[in-house]
Amino acid sequence: MEYIQYYFHQQLIKPNMKLKTVLNGLFILIVAVGCTYDRRAKEELPCVDVRKDYPEKEISLTDFADVTYIHLNTENDDYLYSIHPFFANIAVTKNTIVIFDNSSCSILFFSKDGTPKSRFKRLGQGPEEYFKVTRMLYDEETDDVFVCDEDVDYIQVYSSTGDYKRKIRFPRKIATEALTSFDSHSLIGYSQRFPNMPLSFLENYKGEIHYYTTFYRIDKMTASVLDSFNLKSADNFALVYEFTKGALLIKINNRLVTCSDGFLLCNPETDTVYRYKKDKSLTPIFRKSPSVRNMEPMVLINNLVETDRYYFFSTCTLLRKRDPNYAEKYYVHDKETGEVFLQKITIPDYKGKFFNIEASFIKKQNFYDGNGYFYELDLIELKEAYREERLGGKLKELVATLDEMKDNNVLMLVHFK
């Protein structure tokens, strides 16, 4: 293309009409071939039409994953904890489980067999303290505990025994709820064009909310930006929603999800999910239809979790008022058969319990291995199921030894096969 343009301008300043027509035709042909290739590549991606009614189908978690149950020992009351249901305040590394206890505002460390290791509390408003913890990361190799507060533009870093190490300040607003480790020396996260604001603010806000996103890779020591890139459509289309008093604020999309060979980047503006590898290659792998720009109300792809056989994904709907008929939906796309159905995930050890595989709900970001996740099982519900004889296997054996009034919940660790 560049050669044709150069030749035309440099050698054919006054071309005859016939030659000009030929060159123009060749130019159009090349553009058409390129557009056809791009369209064909897009059409060949696995695609789910969210306008269709799909059946619900049960699949067993143990058919495609290995499951382990862990109880975090509470012989010492200092290690009994409670967690906020909306924040990912548990981190699982190769050898350690880290918990932020909302009741005491302490950070607790356990070994993988559930044995308490250490704890610390640095609550306050001083220069080396945290005031609120909305996200927590743990780098086991460097013994760095990254404590994030969504209301400030920095991260406090401590050791697992509570020694203060440093403060790293973001050069711009980063959505810390999705921040995760990229490699040994950097983190990856994203910034939205319109920052997260409290619902009380948005209910009285009159204007447009733009769901633009820029992804950043930042240094773990200094928070300086190492790389950044945007995912946008060719015409810079952005999801725009007008909020007025009484409008419903849906949760912001889970645009960044860890996977076995990197990260899955969800771009609802183009209804597409990309694979971003650590070699910085970016490839589209999945899409939904119809285009979000042709839907009213807008139905957005919210995230994607991948196994060897399945894509698990969810959608959410932008609404102008609360409507129970537009709840989030959870889908499964079977790579082998092309079948699409609504999720109903079961485990043999827990009869009558159903799960959704959805990135934030299963705490995918805080799991050390991109090929797995963890799920917290409520002990009160487990004891009730035990008395009703709905538990089996190792889960039943474990729950039989626990007291719902004195013990912590059970963690279910999942590794995809």
C-alpha angles and dihedrals in degrees: 000000000000090000093053092049092047093048092049094051098040105037106024105047090149106023120177116253094254095055091043090053091050093050093046090050091050090050092051091047093054092048091047092050090050093049091047090051092050092047092047092049090052093047091052093060117102104267134190122199105217093196090073125089108239124194123245114246132186118229125175118240091217091060091071104017143045114237129207127182120213131185117200106225117246104183084121109057090214087076097052107109146180124202135204109252094220101050128068096235097156123081124190119198130174094278106007142060116206123197132187107212110213094196096059099017088232128138113230129199126204133176118241091263090058099258115145113246110172144330138196141181123206099165118157144077099272124118093263098040138085122230099190133007117212097156136014132192129186125203103198096190094058096027090235119156110198111204115195130195115189091212096061134057098233144061125229115220124206139166120250089261093053101260109152113240111170149313119244115199122207116236087218140005111299124188097237095189088076099036112126142160117282098181140324094300107027145053128212125216142134142242124218122218090235110041122229110274131184116271090240088062096046094048087065097035117110112195144057128311113209118204096203115148134200119190119217136192109205134188115257092219102044107010089232113154112258098175138358137180141165132228108214138147119252093260093046091247111181130191105252125187127179114223123200131166111304095020120142118246110209119202116273114260120269094240099167123055128166119237137178096274103028132305140327112225116201116208109183091180088073098025088240139125119208132199112228112192127198089252084066094247113147121204131170110234108166142018143181129220150254102042112262090231089063096051131091111216095027114241111202130198102238106192144322133231116193134205129171091269107022145049111208114194142158136211132208132194130229106227136186092210138013112282123170090204091070102061121148114280126214120210140185124209113196108214093199099051103020088234119151124201142152117269123262105158117186137182122210092225094059114048116200094019118117129191138200118214102219124146103241095033093056092041093240095164095060096053118102095219118062088210095067149028142197135240129198115229115206109239095211090056091045093053090050090050089048092055089048089051093241095129128085144172121012093341090061091047091051097045091049089066097049134089115214090211096052109025138073124250121271121258118217111205115200129196118185113232 
